Amino acid sequence: MMRLTVGVFTGAVLALAAVSGQAAEVKITPLGSHDGEFCRLDRALVLEDPDGTRILYDAGRTVAGPEDPRLGRIDALLVSHMHGDHVGDRHIGKVNEGSCGKPQFPSVATPNSNTVNIALAKGAKIVTGSEMPRFFAAKLKFNRGNAKDSLLVRFGASRKIGGVTITTVPAAHSNGVNPVFLDHGIAKHLKAAGLTAYVGPPTGYVLTFSNGLVVYLSGDTGITAEQELVVRRHYEAKLAVLNIGDTFTTGPKEAAWVINELVKPAAVIASHANEAATEGGKVRDGTRTRTFIDAVGVPVHVPLSGRTMAFDAAGTCTSGC
């Protein structure tokens, strides 16, 4: 009887340890245009802290608005910059419309943006840097939301949402606001002149989760000195989400150099490839994604839409990769 009791007790302890270990993982779920694929306009990620805090990064066009069943509860939204494919000028009506290389975005989200509409419906915060918070505050107020739900966090500072500490880091890109997001008379004049409004420089983010995992979200950026000095040396990021799309952002070979020589994380999630990177969930030969994978010296995880990846504090993928 004693042996049986000890055995049961030991089994319970091991089971609790397993549950505890699982609970200490950060879950990352890509929300792309096509199930199980990494497609041309895929940007959005939901990052979930072990305490349940859920953060949506760059909702863009592949989240089917606030009613997208994949969203669940959202506590905060992050926006790297104001381009339509990141803030969301349009969005899918439902998953798997069109093709992976040419997804369809029939739902118009302007002048609010997909980001603002989701924040309003979910009662979520919008956390941005630069001059973007005032823009989002005005949008929330105009739509009878709470302007104070638009929160500022500038480079060198931090803000906490649930168990997640959020800071912004510099990104080398542009950050013009297309006139379609403006509902004032000035929008017509800006459009006619071929100009955009400006809300300060774009940003990347560094997130520190309650289990100790530090994640770098690059936004759209070229190579910057801060990727070594700040992201690696100061914050010691163990997992990076890096854009590889070329022409408009860092190219795959340049992005590989950023990972191998500057950030040096334990692993990286490819992002913003601007291509139909996979077919049947497998990376296609001749793609930018394949070039990036072949050039990087750490594990590269491909963000297949709807597939949740789990990471421990060291940046090691423990499931879903």
N, C-alpha and C positions, 0 to 999 in steps of 0.2 A: 504493500500500500504506500509506504514511504517513497519507494522508487517511482511509483506512478505519479505521486504528488509532485515530486521533484521534477519529473519529466514534463508534467503539465506546466509547472511554474516556469521551467526553462524555455519551453515552447512559447509561453505567453510573453516572456521577456524578449525573445528573439522576434516575435511578431510585432511587438510594440516598437522595437528598434527599427524594424523594416518600415513600419508606418511613419515613424519619426524621420527616418532618412528620406523617405519619399516626400514628406511634408516640407523638408528643407530645400526643395528644388524650385528653381524659377521655371515657369512654363511659358513657352513662346509659341504662339499660333499665328501663322501667316493667313491673311484673309485676301486671297487673290481672286481673279476673275473666273478661274476654272479649277474645279476640284482636283486635287492631286497633282497639279502642274505648277510650274514657275513660268509665268506668262509676261507679255511685253510691258504691261502697265502696272504690274504688281508692285506695291509699295507697303501696304498696311500690315502691321504686326500688332497683336495683343500680347502684352507682357504681364504675366501674373506673378505677384510676389507670394512667397509661402504663407503670408497672413491673409491672402485673398484679394489684396489690392490689385485692380486691373487697369492697365494703362494702354490706350490705343495710340499708336505712333503712325503719323502720316496716313490718315484715313483715305485720302486720295479718291480715286474713281472706282475702286474695286470692292468697296463696302456698299451694300445695297441700301443706303440710307439708314435712318434710325431703327427701322423695322427688320433689318438684316438679322435673321435668327442666330447667326454665328457670333453676334456681339456679346450677348449676355449683359451682365452689369458692367458698366464702365465708370471708373472713378475720375479719370483724368484723360485728356487728350493732349498730345504733343504735336506741334507743327514745326518742321524744320525751316520751311519758307513758304511763300505765298503762291507759288506756281500751281496751276490748276490740277496737275497730276499728283500733287501732295496735299493741298488743302481741300481739293474736291470741287471742281466747277460743274462736273457731271458725274453720274455714277451708273453702275449696272442696275438693271431692274431686278435681276435674279442671277444666280450663279450659272455659268456655262452658256451664256448668250454669246453668239458670234464664235470666233475661233481664238485659240491661244495667241496667235500672232496678230489678230485683229478683233479684239473683244468689242462688244457693243455697249454704248453708254447712253441709253435713251432718256434717262432721267436728268433733268436740268436742276442744278442745286444753287444757281446764282439768283439773286445777289447774296444770299446768305452764306453758301458753301456747305458741303457735306459735313465738314467739321462742326460748324455752328449748329446745324440741324441736329446732329447726334448729341452734342453737348446739351442743347435745350431739352431734348427728349429724355436723356438719361440723368439730367440734373448733375452733370459732370463739370469739373474744372477744365479750363484750357490753360496750359502752362507753356509760355513762350518767352523768348528773350527779345533783345533789340527793341524796336518800337512797335512790335506786333501786338502786345497786350492792349494798348489803347484802341487799336482797330477792332479787336475781338470784343472788347468791352462795349463798344458802341453798337456792334451787331447784336450782342445779347440784349442790351437795353432796348433797342429798337423793336426786338421781337418779344418784349415783355419778360425777358429773362433777367437774371441778376448780373449786373455789370461786374460785380466783385468776384464773380466766378472766373474772370479772366485774370490770371496771375502772372506776375513778372518774375523771372529769375535770370539775372545777367551773369556774364562770364566772371568767374571767381567767387560767385555767391551760390547759395543752394536753397532749396525749398523742399519740404517733406510732404508727401501725400501718402497716408497710411504708413506702410513700412518701407517706402521707397524714397530715397533722397535723390533729388533731381538737380542737376546743374547744366548750364549750357557751355559749349566750347565753340571757338571760331570755325567757320566754314568759308571756303573760298568759292563763291557762286554769286548769283544775282538774286534780288528779292523784290521785284516789282509787282505791284498789285494790278492785275488786269482790270480795265474799266468796267467789265461785266460784273465785278463784285461791288461796284459803287452805285448807290441809288440816289445820287445827287446830280444836279445840273452839270457839275464839273466832268462827269463821266463822258458825256458827249464830246466835250472839247478835247479831253485827253485822247479819246479814240481817234478823233479826226486828225490830231497832231502826231499820232503814232507813238504816244507816250504812255507810261504806266505811273501810278502813284508809287511812292517809296516808303517803306516802313522799316528802314534800317537794314543792317547786314543780316544775311541768313545765319543759321546756327546748326551746330550738332548738339548732341546731348551725351552726358555721362550719367548713368543711373546706378545707384548703389542699393542693392536689395538687402532685405533683412537677414538673409543667410550669408551675406558677405560678398556675393557675386557682384562684380563691377562690369557694366556693359557700356560700350561706346557705340552710339548711334551716329553715323557720319553725316546724315542728311545728304545733300548734293554738294560735294566738295572736290576740289583738286587737292594736291599735296600741300600740306601746311607743316610748319615747324612745330606747331602745338600738338601735332599727333605724337611726337616723341616727348617733347618737354612737359606737356600737360597730361595728355591721355595716358601715356605709358609711365613716365617718371613720377608724376604727382598722384594720379588716381589709380595707377596700376591695373588698368582694365584687363580682364581675363577673357572677355568675349567681345568681338566687334561685329557690327552690322555695317557692311561697307558697300557703297555704290560702285558699280563696275561698268557703267553703260557707255563710256567714251563719248566724244564730241561735246556733249552737254555737261558731263561730269568726268571724274577720273576713269581712265580706260582700264581694261583688265590687267595689262602688264604693269601699269603704274600703280594700280590698286594692290597688286601682289607685292610690289616693292614697299608700299606703305605697311603692309602686314609683316613682311619679312624683316624689314630694317627699322621701322619707326615704332609702330604700336606693339608688335611682338606679343600678341595675345596667345592664349592656349588654343583658341579656335575662332573661326569667323563664319558668319552667315552672309552669303552673297546677296546683294540687293540691287534693284534698279538696273537690271541688265538690258532693258529696252529690246527684248527679243523673245521669241517663243523658245525658251531655253531648254525645255523638256518635252518629251513625248512619251506618254505612258508612264510618267514619273521618272524617266531616265534622261540624263543630260545628253543632248544631241551633240554629235561631233561637229566641229567647225564653228561652234558658238563662242561668244565672249565668255560665257560661263565656263565652258570647257577650258579655254585658254587660262582663265583665272585659276581654276582648280589645279591645272598642271604646273602652274608657276609658284604656287604657295606651299610653304614648308610646314603648315599646320593643318589640321582637319578643316575642310570646307564643308559647311552644311548648306544644302540647297533648300530654300523655303517653299516646300510644296504646299499649296493652299489647303488649309483644313487639317494639316498634320501637325499635331502638337509635339514640340521638342522640349525636353526637360534638361536643365543644367544645374550642376552643383556649384559650390562656391569657387572651385578652381577653374570653372569654364568648361568642364568636361560634360559632354552630352551623355546622359544616362539612359535616355529612351527617346524613341521617335525620330532618330537621325539615321 
